[in-house]
Amino acid sequence: MISAQLRAPQAGTMQPRNAATAAATQHKFSPYAFNGGTVLAVAGEDFALVASDTRLSEGYSIHSRDSPKCYKLTDTTVIGCSGFHGDCLTLTKIIDARLKMYKHANNKSMTSGAIAAMLSTILYGRRFFPYYVYNIIGGLDEEGRGAVYSFDPVGSYQRDSYKAGGSASAMLQPLLDNQIGFKNMENVQQLPLTLEKAVQLVKDVFISAAERDVYTGDALKICIVTKEGIREEVLPLRKD
């Protein structure tokens, strides 16, 4: 009787789909989530800007409308982080602890270039389980000039004059290439970028991004780094 019950069904017969015959389902857990948002940095002769929106979302849900992605590291350095918000918080806490240890040991703050090199080693050390974060550092170098450093999630980095990252980066980067880099333009007088023009340009490109990118919006926070220190400006963006 038992052997008859376990006998394989004949070809062409239909079997009822129930819990016993259903295909096995593998339940998966992802350690990452994409929380959207956009960061941008611009370097000038004697200043640097780091800007971000304040929307924290996941899919079509908005978790927070007041979650800036710019973090002050020193009096001359600001970092912008976009990607998985949990990894952003973890990474900035690690950087802050390293900076405090350096200051206690050397009685001075770490420079922007040194912070960029340190961040590269931190990210590379997690290359087998990377932080899902796109980082941009903006600040002043040892000579007081503006500097921007952009990173990939596993530590490769380079110094730029301007850079955009995050969900709206594909929209912002071409605008920066045109307005700051003067890419693919002929017979154009390339005047030095002033602080006032840079701030207005950042506001304009974020307003444009908020019109097109659902993950960017609510408000814009701009951190302005000069030799006098860091000051902040906030501009409302569309909230839908």
Secondary structure, 3 states (H helix, E strand, C coil): CHHHHCCCCCCCCCCCCCCCCCCCCCCCCCCCCCCCCEEEEEECCCCEEEEEECCEEECCEEEECCCCCEEEEECCEEEEEEECHHHHHHHHHHHHHHHHHHHHHHCCCCCHHHHHHHHHHHHHHCCCCCCCEEEEEEEECCCCCEEEEEECCCCCEEEECEEEEECCHHHHHHHHHHHCCCCCCCCCCCCCCCHHHHHHHHHHHHHHHHHHCCCCCCEEEEEEEECCEEEEEEEECCCC
